[in-house]
Amino acid sequence: MADDKRTIDTIISSLRETVEKKEVVHPSWWIEAAEMLNLLLGDDQDKLFGLQQEIAQQRYEILKSQTKRNVSEVNLIVESTDKFKEMRILEAKIKRIQEQIKIAKVHGRLAGDELGRN
């Protein structure tokens, strides 16, 4: 049995597929997508906060172990890690989702206005 759980990734994938196929959808579909993204966004934000804390702790541990404290060097070390890359990717994803929510709301409004004129 397939996992039918909605996630941010499945919603974004559905939005992308609809746009790529140039499908016409009811304005409420865009609003519903924005609502679902908004509700699920908290999970990714919580994950981001956890990563930020891990990275801050890593910075502190490296800094604490140095005899001559060099914050620039610590930042370079930390920013070269996979954990930092994961954090930056998640930050970018969250920004894209927030923007998609705004766009979906506007798209729903515009499509609703268009339907009202016909």
C-alpha positions as CSV (number, residue, x, y, z in Angstrom):
1,M,0.0,0.0,0.0
2,A,1.4,3.4,-1.0
3,D,1.9,6.1,1.6
4,D,-0.8,8.8,0.8
5,K,0.4,11.2,3.4
6,R,0.5,14.8,2.2
7,T,3.8,16.6,2.6
8,I,5.2,19.8,1.5
9,D,7.2,18.0,-1.1
10,T,4.1,16.2,-2.5
11,I,2.1,19.4,-2.6
12,I,4.9,21.3,-4.4
13,S,5.3,18.4,-6.8
14,S,1.5,18.6,-7.6
15,L,1.7,22.4,-8.1
16,R,4.7,22.0,-10.4
17,E,3.0,19.3,-12.4
18,T,-0.2,21.3,-12.8
19,V,1.8,24.4,-14.0
20,E,4.0,22.3,-16.3
21,K,0.9,20.7,-17.9
22,K,-0.7,24.1,-18.2
23,E,-3.8,22.7,-16.5
24,V,-6.7,25.1,-15.6
25,V,-7.8,24.6,-12.0
26,H,-10.4,26.2,-9.9
27,P,-9.2,29.2,-7.8
28,S,-10.0,27.4,-4.6
29,W,-7.4,24.7,-5.5
30,W,-4.6,27.4,-5.2
31,I,-6.0,28.6,-1.9
32,E,-6.2,25.0,-0.6
33,A,-2.6,24.4,-1.6
34,A,-1.5,27.6,0.2
35,E,-3.4,26.5,3.3
36,M,-1.8,23.0,3.3
37,L,1.7,24.4,2.7
38,N,1.2,26.9,5.5
39,L,0.1,24.2,7.9
40,L,2.9,21.9,7.1
41,L,5.6,24.6,7.0
42,G,6.0,24.4,10.8
43,D,7.6,21.0,10.5
44,D,10.4,22.3,8.3
45,Q,10.8,25.4,10.5
46,D,11.2,23.2,13.6
47,K,13.8,21.2,11.8
48,L,15.6,24.4,10.8
49,F,15.7,25.6,14.3
50,G,17.2,22.3,15.4
51,L,19.9,22.5,12.8
52,Q,20.6,26.1,13.7
53,Q,21.1,25.1,17.3
54,E,23.3,22.2,16.4
55,I,25.5,24.5,14.3
56,A,25.7,27.1,17.1
57,Q,26.7,24.4,19.5
58,Q,29.3,23.2,17.0
59,R,30.7,26.7,16.7
60,Y,30.9,27.0,20.4
61,E,32.7,23.7,20.9
62,I,35.3,24.6,18.2
63,L,35.8,28.1,19.6
64,K,36.1,26.8,23.2
65,S,38.8,24.3,22.1
66,Q,40.9,27.0,20.5
67,T,43.7,28.6,22.5
68,K,43.6,31.8,20.3
69,R,40.0,32.4,19.6
70,N,39.4,33.0,15.9
71,V,35.7,33.4,15.1
72,S,36.4,33.7,11.3
73,E,38.2,30.4,11.3
74,V,35.4,28.8,13.3
75,N,32.9,30.1,10.8
76,L,34.9,28.7,7.9
77,I,35.2,25.3,9.5
78,V,31.5,25.1,10.3
79,E,30.3,26.5,7.0
80,S,32.3,23.7,5.2
81,T,30.2,21.0,6.9
82,D,27.4,19.0,5.4
83,K,25.2,20.0,8.4
84,F,25.6,23.7,7.5
85,K,24.8,22.9,3.8
86,E,21.7,21.0,5.0
87,M,20.6,24.1,7.0
88,R,21.1,26.5,4.1
89,I,19.1,24.2,1.8
90,L,16.3,24.1,4.3
91,E,16.4,27.9,4.7
92,A,16.0,28.3,1.0
93,K,13.2,25.7,0.8
94,I,11.3,27.5,3.5
95,K,11.7,30.8,1.7
96,R,10.4,29.2,-1.5
97,I,7.5,27.8,0.3
98,Q,6.6,31.1,1.9
99,E,6.8,32.7,-1.5
100,Q,4.7,30.0,-3.1
101,I,2.0,30.5,-0.4
102,K,1.9,34.2,-1.4
103,I,1.7,33.4,-5.1
104,A,-0.9,30.8,-4.6
105,K,-3.2,33.2,-2.7
106,V,-2.8,35.9,-5.4
107,H,-3.3,33.3,-8.1
108,G,-6.5,32.2,-6.4
109,R,-7.7,35.7,-6.1
110,L,-6.9,36.6,-9.7
111,A,-8.5,33.4,-11.0
112,G,-11.6,34.1,-8.9
113,D,-11.9,37.6,-10.3
114,E,-11.5,36.2,-13.8
115,L,-14.3,33.7,-13.2
116,G,-16.5,36.4,-11.8
117,R,-16.1,38.5,-14.9
118,N,-17.3,35.7,-17.2
